[in-house]
């Protein structure tokens, strides 16, 4: 009998937890800095770029992908309905294309049944879908893609309303843009029409953002648009130790205040400045995987790179960060032709170190709530470089904790008194393992130098300073 009661108790607990995750509804916080749930709980945007998810994976594969990402602590999956890789002509695994006669007013029900399956599976797993209605090459652009261009103001509104109605009660965030900037006033009117259609269809239940090209933010063209709930920038794939904090600082200072997310930073396993690679196809084995690294002069982005950009983003005021892996965004399968050279196929890439490190980012942003983070570089005493030695710092809005990210394990001298207490507790947090160790308790006056446990490339650390009286748990 005792075993029976225990079983029932666990079942109720599991069902109640499951029911909660199925009803994720997001909104902007009152201070306009963060995204929160409708229960007023902080929401940590830890996303993944799965642009070709609806287009390339069958239901079994999609279930494997989503289940893995949920276990790894991801909260948002960014995927495209009218996909980049010739998504209007090349069918999904079930032989279906999304539109009849290339018309956004004639959606193919069979194609959208597959999208429905994936959205529903994500909901079951407690994930939010960052849904791009279309890749940007289906509108006029200075950077055309496979296309074809099919949208105008009228059919954009119709398509938006169709999607809004269909996914009105699902865990969705709308993301317009699709790797394109707003290149004309006509294009601006089309995006406005699509946003209005989405709002009409979903009765305003979901947030809307915009995914621009690399090196740009939605704020550059759209910050004052009423329909844009939060900004998104694409810090891109050009540099290691990319100064993502510059995008963040720009968006943080804008008025009216809006939250912002780094929606496409450097992808793990992507060749740095990949567009400069020449003759890289000769580097591939018969299965399409890279076999000769000598063709790539600038190396590939690593797990360390994605961690650096993630922590720099969050401590600069971003409310979210979207991870990416080069094999996963394109859902590359062995034996097929990669769009950009891959080190693994999509399935192997799911377990890459950078992907697993994202759960540790989320853990810290929940242990010391992201909704309290205020960027504060005055925590750092002395010169602060703009290279790998750059230190990013933040203090809680109630002065109960402070965070500083040290990308190569460099020492930091801290200006104390930032914490509202006579004494502070200091911790080291390991972004590679998600573990922490107590440094000690310190008087909250003057200057204090902290030296991490290890130094050098790949040895990044987070310094945490807590108010003693606040009694925060071990991070």
N, C-alpha and C positions, 0 to 999 in steps of 0.2 A: 504493500500500500504506500509506503514511504517513497519507493522508487516511482510509483505512479504519479504522486503529487509533484515530485521533482521534475518529472518529464513534462507535466502540464504547465509547471511554472516556467520552464525553459521555452516551451512552445508559445506561451502568451508573450513572453519577453521578445522572442524572435518575431512574432507576428506584429507586435506593437512597433518594433523598430522598423520592420519592413514597411508597415503602413506609413510611417513618418517619411521614409525616403521616397515613397511614391508620390508625395505631394510637395515637392520643392517648388516654391514660388518665390521669385526674387523681386526686390525693389531697391531703390536708392535710399541710403540712410538720410536722416534728417539734416545732417551737416553736409550732405552732397559729396562726401569723400569716399564712400565705400558702398559695396553691394551687400545687402543683408537679406535674410529670409522674411517672409510675411509674419514670422513669429518674433521678429526683431533680433534674430541671432546673427552674428557675423558670418559671412560666407566667404571662404577663402577660394578664390578662383585659381585653381591649379589645372590648367587646360592641356589638351593634346591636339596637335594638328593631324587630323585624319581626313584630309580633304576628299580623298577618293573612296571613303567608306561606303556610301550608298551606291556608288557606281561599280566598284571592283569586287567587293567581298560578297560571297553567298551567305545564307543565314547562319550556317554552322560556323563559318569563319568570323562573321560579325559578332556572334555570341562569344567566341573565344577571345576576340580582341577586347570587347567591352568588359567581359568578366575579369580579364587580366588587369586592365586599367583601373577598374574599381578596386581590386585587391591592392593595387599599388598606391592608392590614395588620391587618384585624380578625381576631380569634381566636374569638369567640363570637357566635352568632346566637340571639337569644331569640325564640321563636315558640310559638304556642298551638295545641294540638290541637283542643279544643272552643272555638272562637274567640269573641271578644267581640261582633262585629257580627252578631248573630243566627245564630251558627254552627251551631245545632242545626236550624234551619229552612231557611236559605238555602244551597243546595248550592255545592260547589266548581266550578271551571270545567268539570268533567266530569260535572256533574249529580248528584254524590253528596253525601249528608249523612253525618255520622260515626256516628250511632247509629240502629238500628232501634227504632221505637216509643219514642223518647226514653229508652232504657234503656242505662245504662253497662255492663250485662251482655250487650248485644247489639251489639257493634261491627260496622260495615259494612266488610267486607273490601275492597271497591272503594275506599272513601275512604282506607283506610290504605295501600293500594298507592301512592297519590299521596304520602302522608307518607313512605313508605319511599323513594321516588325522591328526594325532597328531602334526607332524612337521608343517603342514600348519596352523593349529589352533594356535600354538605357534607364528608363524610368524604374523598372524592377530592381535595378542595381544601384539606384540612388544617384544616377548621373544626370547632369543637365546637358542637353544638346545645344551647342552654339551653332545654329542652323543658318548657313548662307543660302538664300534662295537661288543664287546664281553666281558663277564665277564672272569676273568683270569683263571678260572678252565677249560676252553676249550683248554688251552695249558698245557704243563707239568708244574708242580709246586711242591714245597716242601710242599705246603698246599693244597692238592687236595680237590675239592668240588664235586658237583653232576655231573659235566662234561656232556658228555664224552669228552675226549681230541680229537679234530677233526682237529686242525690246523697244517700245516707244511709250509715251506717257499713258496711253489708254490701256494697252495690254499689261503694262507693269502694274497698274492699279488692280486689274482683274486677277493677275497671278498672285499678287500680294494678298488680296482678299481670300482667294482660294486656300493659300497656305495658312493664313490666320484662322480661318474657320476650321480647317482640318486639324490643326494642332492647338486649338484654343485652350484646352485643358491639359496640355502636356508640359513637361519641364523643358521649356525652350527659351533661349535668348536669340533674337534675330540679329544677324550680322550682315549688313549690306556691304557693297564694295567689291570684294573678291579680288584682292591684290591689284587694285587700280585706284588712281586718284580721280578726282572730278575734273575732267579735261575740257568741259564746255558747259555753258549754261543749259543747253539742251539735256545733257547728261544729268545735271543737277535736278532738272525738272522730272526726269524719269525716276531718279532715286526718291525724290519727294513723293511722287505718285505711288511708288511701291510701298514706301513707309506708310502712307495714308491707307493703302489697301490692307496692309498688315494690321494696322490699328482698327480698321473697320471690321476685319474678319475675326480678330481675337478679342475685340472689345477692350483693347488697351491693357491686356493682362500681362504682356511680356515686354521686357526691356529691348531696346534697339541700339546697336552700335554700327560701326563702319570699319572695314578692314582695308587699309590703303596699301600702296606699293611700299617697297623697302625704302627706308630712310625718310619716312613721312608719318604724320599723325592725322587722324580724322579731324583734329582740331584746326588744321591749316585751312580747311575749306568749309567745315560743317559745324564748328563749335556753337554757333548761335542758332542752329536749326532746333526748333522746339522738339522735333521727334527724336533727336539724338540724345539718349539718356546718359551715355557714358562714352568717353573717347577710347580709341584703340590706336596704338602706333605699331609699326613694323620696324623694329630696330635692325632687322635684317642679318645678312650673312657675309658681310664684307670684312669684319675684323674680329680678332680675339681681343678680349678686354674692351669690347665696344662700349662707348660712353653712353650707355642706355639712360643714365641719370640725367643727361641733358634733355632727352625727350620728356622724361618725367618732370623735371623742373619747369620746363615750358608749360606743360599741361597743368601742373599744380598751381601755377600763378595766374591762370586765366580766370576771368569772370564772365558769365556766371560760373560758379564752381561746379565741376562735374567729376565723377570718378574716372579713372583711366586704367587700362590694361595693356601690357606688352603682348600683343596678339600673335606676333611671329618674330621671335628672336632667332639667333643662330641655332641651327639644327645639329644635334649630335650625329656624328658620322657623315656630315656633309663636307665636301671639299670647300675650303675657304676661298671665297670669290670664284665659285664654280664656273661662272660665265666666262672666265678667262682661260679655263682649261681647253686645250686643243688636242685633237686626235685621241681623246680619252677612251673611245670605243676599242682602241687597240690594246688597252690595259685589261680588258675583260676576258674571263674564262668563258667556256662554251655555255655555262649556265647563267651567264650575265653578271656574275659577281666579280669585283675587282680582284685581279691576281698579281698585278704589277703596279706597286705604289709609286714608282719612279716617274710616272706620267703626271703626277700631281705635285707641283713645286711648293705649294703653300700648306701642305698637310691637311688634316681633317679636324673639324671641331670635336672636342672630347666632352666627357662628363664634367670635367672641371670647368670648361667654358660655359656649359649650361647652368651650372651652379652659380658661377660668378654673376652672370646676367640676372638670374632669378633673385638673388639676395640684393644685388644693387638696385633692381627694380623695386622690390618691396620696401626697402629702407629709404627709397626716394619718394615714397608716397603712393606707388601703384597699389591698386587693390587686387591685382591679379597678374599672373604670368602664365604663358602658354608654352609648354615644352614642345619640341618637335624632333622627330628622327627622320632622316632622309629616306629610308626604306619604307617607313610607315606612312608618311603623308601620301606617297604615290602607290602604296600597297603593292610594292614590287614582289613578284613571284619568280623563283628560279626558272630559267628557260624562256622568260619573256625579255623584252627590250626595255632597259631602264631609261627614264627621262633624264635623270642625272645619275652618275655612277654610284653604285651601292656597294657597301662592304658586307652586307648580309641581305637576306630576304626579310619581308615584313614580320614574319612570325619569330624569327631569331631576334630581330631588333626589339621586340617587346620587352626583352629581359636585359637590355643594355644598362650599364651602370647609371647613366644619367637619368633614365626613366625611373629606376628604383630610388634614386636620390630625391625625387619629387615628393615622396611621402614624408621625408624629413623636413623639407621646406614647409609643407602643410602643418606638420606637427608643431614646429616652432611658432608659426603664425597663429596657431590656435592656443598654444600654451601661453604666449604673450600676445594678446589679441591684436590682429591686424587692424581692427577697427579703432584702436587707440594710438596707432603709430603716427607720429608727426616727424618728418625729416628734420634733423638738427645737426648740421655739420659743426656747430660750435662746441660739440662734445669732444671733438678731436683737437688736441693742442699741437701747434707747429705746422710745418709745411705738409701739404697733402697732394701727392702727385696725381697726374691724370693718366697714369699707365697701370701696369699690373699692381703697383703698390698703393693704388687709390683706396682710401678707407671710406666706407659709407656708414652713416650713423643716424640714429633716430631715438627719440625720447617719447614715452607715453604721454598722451594728452593730459593725464592726471598726475604726471611726474612720478609714477610708481615703478617704472622700469626704464632701462635704456638698452639699446642694441648697437653693436658695431661689427661690421663684417670685414674680415682681414683675408683677402683673396689668396695671398701667398704666405700666410703665417707670420707676417711682419709684426713687430712690436707696435703698441699704441700707447700714447700718453693721453690720459683722459682728464678733462676739466671736470672735477667733481662738483658737487652742489646742484647738479641737474636733477637729482632724485630728491623728492620732498621727504627727507628723513635724516636723522643724525648719522645713521650707519647704513651701509649697503652690503648686500651679499653678491659676490661675483662668481660667475660660472663660465666654463668653456663649453660650447656646444659644437659637436663634430658634425658637419654637414654631410659627411660620407657615410656615417653610421647611425646618425640620429640619437647619439648618446651624449650625456653631459657629465661634467665633473666639477665639483665645487672647488673654487680657488681659495675662498676664505671670506672673512668679514672685514670691512674697511671703514675707517672714519670718513665721513662724507665732506671732506674739506681739501683744498689745495689741488695738487696734481698727483696723479698716480699712474705709473707705467705698468703695463701688463704685457707679458711675453708668452705667446702661445706654446703649446707642447711640442710643435714641430714647425719647420720652416721650409719653404720652397714651393716649386710648381706642384699643384695638386694638393697642397697642405693648407687648405682654407679652414678658417675657424670663425665662430661667432662669439664675441664677448657679450655676456648678459650681466647687467647690473640691476639688482632688485632692491626695492625698499625692504628693510628688515621687518618693519611692522606690518607690511602688506601680507607677508607670509605666503608668497607664491610657492607653489610646489616645484619640485625639481623639473626642469624643462626636458 
